Amino acid sequence: MVKICIVGTGYVGLVTGVGLSDAGHKVICSDVSIEKIQMLNKGIMPIFEIGLEELVKKNVSEGRLTFTTDVSKSITESEVVISSVGTPMGENHEADLKYVKEVAKIFAQNLNSYKIFVNKSTVPVGTGRMVKEIIKSITDKEFDVVSNPEFLKEGAAINDFMNPDRIVIGTESEKAKKIMENIYKPFARVQSPIFHTSSIESAELIKYAANSMLATRISFMNEIAKYCEKVGADIKEVAKGIGLDNRIGPKFLQAGVGYGGSCFPKDVVALIESGKQVGIDFKILNSVEEVNNTQKTIIAKKIKDKIGNLSGKKIGIWGLAFKPKTDDVRKAPAAEIIKYLIDEGAQIIAFDPIAEKNFQKEYSNLKIIYSSKNYEATKDVDVLLVVTEWNEFRELDFKLLKENMKGNLIVDGRNIYNPNEIRENGFEYIGVGRN
């Protein structure tokens, strides 16, 4: 059993803390947000993540998991301190490391014995070295720094933590290496090995490179989708065909309205900017970013091309989260799509089963009518546009749609429907990369 302090209780910090406590470690989750800690101490989750609430309550009741705003005391009482604070995109598109730096200072000020500082946040290459220098400038006590990037998918974060593809640990210290192995021993399997890198820099780059590769696959398929529309091919069939090649595989080959969320957009541009600092021009990643930015409004432009002037038109939107099974709306494609439609004079009626509250808060400048049920968002609309592929949207009640809708155009931003079935039921269909 290792005594662990988590600093930052967002998606990464909270899931990590819960997962480690469930494995038998003693975990203190700390955060400067009084509101967030009060919620957690009352058993209220600040984020939506399947299975999270049950595990929090279980490990709190068994005394392995606690929540506090006293970050300093948490560090003093722990052997390992895991920094999981945010690294938002700065004004110059670089990762803003102000919170990481602050944690490093507090760590140094409360270093009463040997401890390990673990960077779990997604940080640029060189952050580990920077953290070392900050700590050394404040204290001469013994410590080590480790890079331990997270690979959690929102909506499946608990399962990803408990059953990881790999556990990456970057450190040059044998002492820290053994302690980190002890922490993650319960999660190590043949199919999910602990992978040690010889430097902190390699571990830091693995996270950025992985997200950039996945983003590249998405933008590549969206480019191929444009070509499909010109030549009469179907992107769903193309994706399946190339995904059967075991060198490529089927994942992240879905064309649609582009990627969003807290990771891909931020990490791609951060890697581009960090490349510039060492004289590297990431030409592919620049194109990935450009394609994604334009992809978000392509589907909205298709609506305008189809029905003409959008002034006064009502458009029903299904889905506001950047992907299903999460309430995260950061950089959500829905925001850019809705903004374009509103600028063209359209009226928006939107529904999302989980993310509505967060969307209202994040994009309060957008004038939207929100519905409490999915089919309520289709009443008297000229167009139904599916932006997030929630399961409840996959099977359509065509009879109810005919009764509700003023128009007959269904726009499938995630290619979840069969175009022939839509048309056979008397509706027009627009997808991405399909005819």
C-alpha positions in Angstrom: 0.0 0.0 0.0 1.3 3.4 -1.0 0.1 6.7 0.4 -0.8 8.9 -2.6 -1.9 12.5 -3.0 -3.7 13.6 -6.1 -3.6 17.3 -6.8 -6.5 18.2 -9.1 -9.8 16.4 -9.2 -10.9 16.8 -12.8 -11.5 13.8 -15.2 -7.9 12.5 -14.9 -7.3 13.2 -11.2 -10.6 11.9 -9.9 -10.6 8.7 -12.0 -6.9 8.1 -11.1 -7.6 8.6 -7.4 -10.6 6.3 -7.4 -8.8 3.7 -9.4 -5.7 3.6 -7.2 -7.8 3.6 -4.0 -9.8 0.7 -5.4 -6.5 -1.2 -5.8 -5.8 -0.8 -2.1 -3.7 2.3 -1.9 -4.4 5.2 0.5 -5.4 8.2 -1.6 -6.1 11.8 -0.8 -7.7 13.8 -3.6 -7.0 17.5 -3.1 -8.2 20.5 -5.0 -8.3 24.3 -4.5 -12.0 24.3 -5.5 -14.0 24.4 -2.3 -17.2 23.7 -4.3 -15.9 20.6 -6.0 -14.5 19.1 -2.8 -17.8 19.8 -0.9 -19.7 18.1 -3.7 -17.4 15.0 -3.5 -17.7 14.8 0.2 -21.4 14.7 -0.2 -21.2 12.0 -2.8 -22.1 14.3 -5.7 -19.9 13.8 -8.8 -18.7 17.0 -10.5 -18.3 15.1 -13.8 -20.4 12.5 -15.6 -18.4 9.3 -15.9 -20.0 5.8 -16.0 -19.3 3.8 -12.8 -17.5 6.7 -11.1 -20.1 7.4 -8.4 -20.3 3.8 -7.2 -16.5 3.5 -6.9 -16.2 6.8 -5.1 -18.8 5.9 -2.5 -17.3 2.4 -2.0 -13.7 3.5 -1.4 -14.7 6.5 0.8 -16.8 4.1 3.0 -13.9 1.7 3.2 -11.5 4.5 4.3 -9.1 4.4 1.4 -10.3 7.6 -0.4 -10.7 11.1 1.1 -11.2 14.6 -0.4 -9.7 17.9 0.9 -8.9 21.4 -0.1 -5.7 21.3 2.1 -3.2 20.6 -0.7 -0.2 21.2 1.5 -1.2 18.8 4.3 -2.1 16.2 1.6 1.5 16.4 0.2 3.1 16.2 3.7 1.1 13.0 4.5 1.9 11.2 1.2 4.8 9.3 -0.4 3.8 10.0 -4.0 2.2 13.2 -5.3 0.4 13.0 -8.6 -0.2 16.3 -10.4 -3.4 16.1 -12.4 -4.1 19.8 -12.8 -5.3 21.3 -16.1 -3.0 22.4 -18.9 -5.3 24.6 -21.0 -4.3 26.1 -24.3 -2.6 29.4 -23.8 -3.0 32.5 -26.0 -0.1 31.4 -28.2 -1.5 27.9 -28.5 1.2 26.5 -26.2 0.1 24.4 -23.2 -0.4 26.8 -20.2 1.7 25.3 -17.4 0.9 27.8 -14.6 -1.0 25.2 -12.6 1.8 22.6 -12.9 4.3 25.1 -11.8 2.2 26.0 -8.8 1.9 22.4 -7.8 5.7 22.0 -8.1 6.2 25.0 -5.7 3.7 23.7 -3.1 5.3 20.2 -3.4 8.8 21.7 -2.7 7.5 23.8 0.2 6.0 20.7 1.9 8.8 18.2 1.1 9.3 16.8 4.6 10.8 13.5 3.4 11.7 11.7 0.1 8.7 11.9 -2.2 8.0 11.4 -5.9 6.4 14.1 -8.0 4.4 12.5 -10.8 3.2 14.4 -13.8 -0.1 12.8 -14.8 -1.3 15.9 -16.7 -0.6 16.1 -20.4 2.4 18.3 -20.6 4.9 19.3 -23.3 8.3 17.6 -23.6 10.7 19.3 -21.1 8.1 19.9 -18.4 9.6 17.2 -16.1 13.0 19.0 -16.3 11.3 22.3 -15.6 9.6 20.9 -12.5 12.9 19.5 -11.2 14.5 22.9 -11.5 11.6 24.6 -9.7 11.7 22.1 -6.8 15.5 22.3 -6.6 15.3 26.1 -6.4 13.2 25.9 -3.2 14.5 22.8 -1.3 17.6 20.6 -1.1 15.6 17.6 0.2 15.6 14.3 -1.8 12.9 13.8 -4.5 12.3 12.3 -7.9 10.2 13.4 -10.9 8.2 10.9 -13.0 6.2 11.3 -16.1 3.2 9.0 -16.1 0.8 10.1 -18.9 -2.8 9.2 -18.8 -4.6 7.4 -21.7 -8.3 7.7 -20.5 -11.2 8.0 -22.9 -14.0 10.2 -21.5 -17.1 8.0 -21.2 -14.9 4.9 -20.6 -12.3 6.3 -18.2 -13.0 3.9 -15.4 -12.6 0.9 -17.6 -9.6 2.4 -19.3 -7.9 2.9 -15.9 -8.7 -0.5 -14.6 -7.9 -2.3 -17.8 -5.2 -0.2 -19.5 -3.6 -0.8 -22.8 -0.3 0.1 -21.3 1.1 2.0 -18.3 3.9 4.4 -19.3 6.4 5.4 -16.6 9.3 7.8 -17.5 12.0 8.2 -14.9 15.8 7.9 -14.6 15.6 6.9 -10.9 15.6 3.2 -10.0 14.1 4.1 -6.6 11.2 5.9 -8.2 10.8 3.1 -10.8 10.3 0.5 -8.1 7.8 2.6 -6.2 5.8 3.3 -9.3 5.8 -0.4 -10.2 4.4 -1.1 -6.8 1.6 1.4 -7.3 0.6 0.0 -10.7 1.2 -3.7 -10.0 -2.5 -4.5 -9.5 -3.2 -3.2 -13.1 -0.3 -4.8 -14.9 -1.2 -7.7 -17.2 0.4 -9.5 -20.1 -1.9 -7.4 -22.4 -1.4 -4.2 -20.4 2.3 -4.0 -19.5 4.2 -1.4 -17.5 6.4 0.3 -20.1 9.4 2.1 -18.7 11.1 4.8 -20.8 14.7 5.7 -20.3 13.9 9.4 -20.1 11.1 11.6 -18.9 11.0 13.2 -22.3 10.0 10.0 -24.1 7.1 9.4 -21.7 5.9 13.0 -22.1 6.0 12.7 -25.9 4.2 9.4 -26.1 1.0 11.1 -24.9 1.2 13.9 -27.4 2.2 11.6 -30.3 -0.6 9.2 -29.5 -3.4 11.8 -29.5 -1.9 13.5 -32.6 -1.9 10.1 -34.5 -5.5 9.5 -33.6 -6.5 13.0 -34.6 -4.6 12.5 -37.9 -6.7 9.4 -38.6 -9.9 11.3 -38.1 -8.9 14.2 -40.3 -7.6 11.8 -43.0 -10.9 10.1 -43.1 -12.8 13.4 -43.4 -10.6 14.3 -46.3 -11.3 10.9 -48.0 -15.0 11.5 -47.3 -15.0 14.7 -49.4 -13.5 12.7 -52.2 -16.2 10.0 -51.8 -18.9 12.6 -52.3 -17.3 13.7 -55.6 -16.8 10.2 -57.1 -19.9 8.3 -55.7 -18.1 6.2 -53.1 -19.4 5.5 -49.6 -17.0 6.4 -46.8 -18.5 3.8 -44.5 -17.6 1.0 -47.0 -14.2 2.6 -47.6 -13.5 2.7 -43.8 -14.5 -0.9 -43.3 -12.4 -2.0 -46.3 -9.2 -0.3 -45.1 -9.9 -1.2 -41.5 -9.8 -4.9 -42.3 -6.1 -4.4 -43.0 -4.5 -5.5 -39.8 -1.7 -2.9 -40.3 -4.4 -0.2 -40.0 -7.2 -1.6 -37.9 -10.8 -0.3 -37.7 -10.6 2.3 -34.9 -10.7 6.1 -35.4 -11.7 5.7 -39.1 -15.1 7.3 -38.8 -15.8 10.4 -40.9 -18.0 13.0 -39.3 -18.1 16.6 -38.0 -14.6 16.5 -36.7 -13.0 15.9 -33.3 -13.4 18.0 -30.2 -13.1 17.6 -26.4 -10.4 18.6 -24.0 -7.5 16.6 -25.5 -7.2 16.3 -29.3 -7.6 20.0 -30.2 -5.3 21.2 -27.4 -2.7 18.5 -27.8 -2.3 18.8 -31.6 -1.7 22.5 -31.5 0.5 22.2 -28.4 2.7 19.7 -30.2 2.8 22.0 -33.3 3.9 25.0 -31.1 6.5 23.0 -29.1 7.9 21.8 -32.5 8.4 25.4 -33.6 10.5 26.1 -30.5 13.1 23.5 -31.6 12.8 24.3 -35.3 10.4 21.5 -36.4 7.5 22.3 -38.7 4.9 19.6 -38.2 3.4 19.9 -41.7 1.1 16.9 -41.3 -0.3 18.1 -37.9 -0.8 21.6 -39.3 -3.0 20.0 -42.0 -4.8 17.8 -39.4 -5.7 21.0 -37.5 -6.8 22.8 -40.6 -9.0 20.0 -41.8 -10.7 19.6 -38.4 -11.4 23.3 -38.1 -13.2 23.4 -41.5 -14.9 20.1 -41.0 -17.0 21.4 -38.2 -19.0 23.7 -40.4 -19.0 21.7 -43.6 -22.2 19.9 -42.5 -23.9 23.2 -41.7 -23.0 24.5 -45.2 -24.5 21.4 -46.7 -27.8 22.3 -45.1 -27.6 25.8 -46.5 -26.8 24.4 -50.0 -29.7 22.1 -49.8 -32.5 24.4 -48.6 -31.2 27.8 -49.4 -31.7 30.8 -47.2 -31.7 29.7 -43.6 -33.3 32.9 -42.2 -36.3 31.8 -40.1 -35.7 28.1 -40.6 -35.9 25.9 -37.5 -33.2 23.3 -37.1 -33.4 20.5 -34.5 -30.0 19.5 -33.1 -29.5 16.0 -31.5 -26.3 16.0 -29.4 -24.2 18.7 -27.8 -21.3 16.8 -26.1 -18.2 16.3 -28.2 -18.8 12.6 -28.1 -21.3 10.2 -26.4 -21.1 9.0 -22.8 -19.7 12.3 -21.5 -21.0 15.7 -20.5 -17.8 17.4 -21.8 -18.5 20.1 -24.3 -15.1 21.7 -24.6 -14.3 22.4 -28.3 -17.5 20.5 -29.2 -18.2 20.5 -32.9 -21.8 21.3 -32.0 -20.8 24.8 -30.9 -19.3 25.8 -34.3 -22.1 24.2 -36.2 -24.8 26.0 -34.2 -22.9 29.3 -34.4 -22.8 29.1 -38.2 -26.5 28.2 -38.4 -27.5 31.1 -36.1 -25.3 33.5 -38.0 -27.3 32.4 -41.1 -30.5 33.3 -39.4 -31.7 29.8 -38.3 -33.5 29.1 -35.0 -31.9 26.2 -33.0 -33.8 23.7 -30.9 -31.3 21.3 -29.2 -31.4 18.2 -27.1 -28.6 16.3 -25.3 -29.3 13.6 -22.6 -26.3 14.7 -20.4 -24.4 17.7 -21.7 -27.1 20.4 -21.9 -26.2 22.1 -18.6 -22.5 22.3 -19.5 -23.3 23.5 -23.0 -25.5 26.3 -21.7 -22.7 27.4 -19.3 -19.8 27.1 -21.8 -21.7 28.7 -24.8 -24.0 31.1 -23.0 -23.6 33.5 -26.0 -25.5 31.2 -28.3 -29.3 31.7 -28.4 -30.7 28.2 -28.3 -34.0 26.7 -27.3 -33.3 23.5 -25.2 -35.7 20.5 -25.2 -36.0 18.0 -22.3 -36.7 15.1 -24.7 -35.2 14.2 -28.1 -38.4 14.2 -30.1 -39.5 17.5 -28.6 -36.5 19.0 -30.4 -38.0 17.9 -33.8 -41.4 19.7 -33.5 -42.0 22.0 -36.5 -38.3 21.9 -37.6 -37.2 22.1 -41.2 -34.2 20.0 -40.5 -33.0 17.4 -38.0 -29.2 17.4 -37.5 -27.5 14.6 -35.5 -24.2 15.9 -34.1 -23.4 13.4 -31.3 -24.1 9.7 -31.8 -25.8 8.9 -28.5 -27.4 5.4 -28.6 -30.9 6.7 -28.2 -30.6 8.5 -31.5 -29.6 5.4 -33.5 -33.2 4.0 -34.0 -35.6 6.5 -35.5 -39.4 6.7 -35.0 -40.2 7.7 -38.5 -43.9 8.0 -37.8 -43.3 10.5 -35.0 -40.8 12.4 -37.0 -43.3 12.8 -39.8 -45.9 14.1 -37.3 -43.4 16.5 -35.7 -41.2 17.8 -38.5 -42.2 20.6 -40.9 -39.5 19.6 -43.3 -38.2 16.2 -44.3 -34.4 16.6 -44.2 -32.3 14.4 -41.9 -28.7 15.4 -41.7 -26.5 12.6 -40.3 -23.3 14.2 -38.9 -22.0 10.9 -37.6 -23.1 8.5 -40.4 -25.1 6.4 -38.0 -28.1 5.8 -40.3 -28.7 3.8 -43.4 -29.3 6.3 -46.2 -31.7 4.0 -48.1 -33.8 3.4 -45.0 -34.1 7.1 -44.4 -35.2 7.7 -48.0 -37.6 4.7 -48.1 -39.4 6.3 -45.1 -40.0 9.5 -47.0 -37.1 11.6 -45.8 -34.2 13.2 -47.6 -30.7 12.3 -46.3 -27.4 14.1 -46.0 -24.4 12.4 -44.5 -20.6 12.8 -44.5 -18.9 11.1 -47.5 -22.1 9.4 -48.6 -24.5 9.8 -51.5 
